[in-house]
Amino acid sequence: MTEWTIIKTKGEYEPWWFFEDWEETILDRFRFNEKEEAFKKYKIVAEEMIQNYPHHALKKQVLFAAWNEEEIEYCEDCEDDIQTFHGLILMEDGKVYTPEPEEVNTWFSEVAAFETKLID
């Protein structure tokens, strides 16, 4: 059986940077057995993030980042302010999901339709 997971992150980099410690940025996980239920939850959470943060970026239709330029934290190691990013990831069996073209049009187009910077 396929496991679908929606992961919410918060950290100093966008969710498509899977650095060694990326799992430490996880705030929440939502698990589903049905793809449609996962897609619905992804859409709901993405829309909430779009409403709460003025800046957005999207990669591969399912790696979504949102931020507010005023939300920064001081990094002692680098002696500078670091931007905080809120991320959203859709995974299928532990791997980033690649949506089919028809899924992009039906499920993910509304996320990308906002003032979102698409990143290839």
One Martini backbone bead per residue (centre of mass of N, CA, C, O) as a GRO file, in nm:
protein
  120
    1MET     BB    1   0.098   0.036   0.021
    2THR     BB    2   0.058   0.365  -0.011
    3GLU     BB    3   0.236   0.648   0.120
    4TRP     BB    4   0.119   0.962   0.221
    5THR     BB    5   0.299   1.282   0.264
    6ILE     BB    6   0.282   1.569   0.467
    7ILE     BB    7   0.521   1.838   0.501
    8LYS     BB    8   0.616   2.058   0.758
    9THR     BB    9   0.827   2.349   0.762
   10LYS     BB   10   1.105   2.517   0.952
   11GLY     BB   11   1.360   2.742   0.820
   12GLU     BB   12   1.668   2.854   0.648
   13TYR     BB   13   1.526   2.686   0.410
   14GLU     BB   14   1.406   2.544   0.157
   15PRO     BB   15   1.245   2.231   0.096
   16TRP     BB   16   1.455   2.142  -0.151
   17TRP     BB   17   1.678   2.131   0.075
   18PHE     BB   18   1.832   1.819   0.150
   19PHE     BB   19   1.983   1.828   0.402
   20GLU     BB   20   2.102   1.641   0.653
   21ASP     BB   21   1.902   1.827   0.866
   22TRP     BB   22   1.603   1.859   0.753
   23GLU     BB   23   1.426   1.701   0.972
   24GLU     BB   24   1.454   1.935   1.193
   25THR     BB   25   1.224   2.120   1.034
   26ILE     BB   26   0.990   1.958   1.132
   27LEU     BB   27   0.649   2.013   1.240
   28ASP     BB   28   0.473   1.821   1.037
   29ARG     BB   29   0.261   1.525   0.979
   30PHE     BB   30   0.072   1.377   0.707
   31ARG     BB   31  -0.113   1.076   0.671
   32PHE     BB   32  -0.189   0.860   0.381
   33ASN     BB   33  -0.359   0.621   0.163
   34GLU     BB   34  -0.482   0.851  -0.014
   35LYS     BB   35  -0.421   1.065  -0.263
   36GLU     BB   36  -0.662   1.263  -0.250
   37GLU     BB   37  -0.625   1.337   0.051
   38ALA     BB   38  -0.344   1.457   0.019
   39PHE     BB   39  -0.415   1.675  -0.188
   40LYS     BB   40  -0.617   1.825  -0.011
   41LYS     BB   41  -0.421   1.896   0.219
   42TYR     BB   42  -0.213   2.046   0.056
   43LYS     BB   43  -0.404   2.269  -0.042
   44ILE     BB   44  -0.486   2.380   0.234
   45VAL     BB   45  -0.201   2.449   0.342
   46ALA     BB   46  -0.112   2.630   0.108
   47GLU     BB   47  -0.338   2.841   0.140
   48GLU     BB   48  -0.257   2.925   0.426
   49MET     BB   49   0.029   3.022   0.350
   50ILE     BB   50  -0.059   3.235   0.145
   51GLN     BB   51  -0.220   3.404   0.359
   52ASN     BB   52   0.039   3.436   0.577
   53TYR     BB   53   0.241   3.478   0.323
   54PRO     BB   54   0.375   3.696   0.073
   55HIS     BB   55   0.590   3.474  -0.003
   56HIS     BB   56   0.667   3.258  -0.297
   57ALA     BB   57   0.761   2.912  -0.381
   58LEU     BB   58   0.813   2.670  -0.656
   59LYS     BB   59   0.879   2.310  -0.684
   60LYS     BB   60   0.754   2.052  -0.857
   61GLN     BB   61   0.455   2.141  -0.732
   62VAL     BB   62   0.546   2.013  -0.409
   63LEU     BB   63   0.755   2.254  -0.339
   64PHE     BB   64   0.681   2.478  -0.079
   65ALA     BB   65   0.733   2.831  -0.019
   66ALA     BB   66   0.719   3.057   0.270
   67TRP     BB   67   0.736   3.421   0.347
   68ASN     BB   68   0.863   3.675   0.572
   69GLU     BB   69   1.094   3.927   0.582
   70GLU     BB   70   1.061   3.972   0.908
   71GLU     BB   71   1.138   3.662   0.944
   72ILE     BB   72   1.407   3.644   1.159
   73GLU     BB   73   1.734   3.510   1.247
   74TYR     BB   74   2.001   3.480   1.444
   75CYS     BB   75   2.336   3.390   1.348
   76GLU     BB   76   2.615   3.313   1.517
   77ASP     BB   77   2.805   3.169   1.313
   78CYS     BB   78   2.746   3.407   1.078
   79GLU     BB   79   2.670   3.692   1.184
   80ASP     BB   80   2.350   3.685   1.092
   81ASP     BB   81   2.065   3.718   0.924
   82ILE     BB   82   1.790   3.481   0.883
   83GLN     BB   83   1.570   3.342   0.693
   84THR     BB   84   1.238   3.227   0.720
   85PHE     BB   85   1.097   2.911   0.624
   86HIS     BB   86   0.801   2.772   0.485
   87GLY     BB   87   0.711   2.431   0.430
   88LEU     BB   88   0.604   2.202   0.155
   89ILE     BB   89   0.553   1.841   0.125
   90LEU     BB   90   0.516   1.579  -0.119
   91MET     BB   91   0.484   1.226  -0.050
   92GLU     BB   92   0.588   0.900  -0.182
   93ASP     BB   93   0.724   0.670  -0.009
   94GLY     BB   94   0.957   0.899   0.082
   95LYS     BB   95   0.911   1.064  -0.189
   96VAL     BB   96   0.904   1.291  -0.408
   97TYR     BB   97   0.642   1.397  -0.587
   98THR     BB   98   0.531   1.341  -0.929
   99PRO     BB   99   0.315   1.488  -1.113
  100GLU     BB  100   0.083   1.469  -1.328
  101PRO     BB  101  -0.041   1.671  -1.563
  102GLU     BB  102  -0.342   1.644  -1.466
  103GLU     BB  103  -0.276   1.715  -1.168
  104VAL     BB  104  -0.171   1.995  -1.212
  105ASN     BB  105  -0.443   2.105  -1.330
  106THR     BB  106  -0.636   2.010  -1.080
  107TRP     BB  107  -0.453   2.050  -0.800
  108PHE     BB  108  -0.187   2.265  -0.850
  109SER     BB  109  -0.277   2.530  -1.000
  110GLU     BB  110  -0.376   2.699  -0.753
  111VAL     BB  111  -0.103   2.733  -0.624
  112ALA     BB  112   0.040   2.855  -0.890
  113ALA     BB  113  -0.169   3.101  -0.939
  114PHE     BB  114  -0.034   3.258  -0.763
  115GLU     BB  115   0.218   3.465  -0.643
  116THR     BB  116   0.430   3.251  -0.787
  117LYS     BB  117   0.746   3.127  -0.801
  118LEU     BB  118   0.879   2.945  -1.048
  119ILE     BB  119   1.087   2.652  -1.014
  120ASP     BB  120   1.314   2.429  -1.192
   0.00000   0.00000   0.00000
